[in-house]
Amino acid sequence: MKRKKEERRSMKARGPSLVRASISFPPNLYETLEEIAKQKKVSLAWVVRDAAEKYVANEAKEETRRI
């Protein structure tokens, strides 16, 4: 179902802008992510974003250690 332009605009104004990505996972990893999402009562997208943010933060720490 498509949303009206007014609804889309109001949703954009509510939160930060996001970029949509299509990602493929091996079935066992996808099932694990789904289980984590159910346990935490959040969306699968939230779990993936959270993991990506932690990965990027960890990489930044590793990079500063190398310098």
N, C-alpha and C positions, 0 to 999 in steps of 0.2 A: 504494500500500500504506500503510495507516495504522500509526502507531507506537503502542506501548503507552504508557499514562500515565506509567509509570516512566521510559521512555526520553525522553519529552518533557520531563519535569521535570529529568532529568539534563542534557539539552542546554541548557535554560534556565540552569541553574546554572553552566555552563561559560563562557559569554561574555556580552557586553553585550546588553541587549535592543535589538531592532531593530524598526522599523516597516516593514511590507510596503507597497510602492506599485506600482501598475500604470502604466507609462509607454509612450507610443507614440512611435516615431521614424520619420522618413522612411527608406525602404529603404537609400539610400546611406550615411546616417549610421550605421544599424544595422550594415551590413556593415563599415564602418570600425572601429566599436567591437569587433566580433567579431575582426577582424584584430589589433587591439591586444591583446586578451585572449589570443589564440593566441600572439602573439610574446612576451608577458610570462609566459605559462603561468599565467594567473589566470582567474577567472570573469568573464563580462561584467558581472555585478553589481558585482564589485570595481572594474572600470574605471569604471563609472558613479558609484559612491560616491566613488572617488578624485577624479574630475573635479568632482563636486559640492562636495566638501570644499575643493578648490583654488579653486573659484569663490567660495564663501562667504568664504574667507580673503581673497581679493583684494578682494571687495566691502567687507569690514570695513576694509581698508587704505585704500581709496578714500574711505570714509565719514570716517575720521579725518583725511584730507587736506583734506576740504571744511570741516572745523570750524575 
